[in-house]
């Protein structure tokens, strides 16, 4: 299913792929740095941080602009400011922060 979003990140697109009330679990044990690449080689410049998450029938990565604290592996989580963007046939997610769901 495609959300028909013209461009850029939005909360509306995120809700299509991760509807409110969907159980999301943390599948990362540590935050992974994303670095800038120049001429096919990685640099030391950090452009973001990523974690792997899962929900029924899907696994996805969420990018953060700063390092985040992770709860225990396989904990239920919720996001602060989750947004998504469609590029070609790919969906990219970003959020401000995450926390363990109660």
Secondary structure, DSSP 8 states (H G I E B T S, - for coil): ------SS-BHHHHHHHS-TT--EEE--SS-EEEEEEETTEEEEEEEEEEEEEEETTEEEEEEESS-----STT-EEEEES-EEEEETTEEEEE-SEEEE--
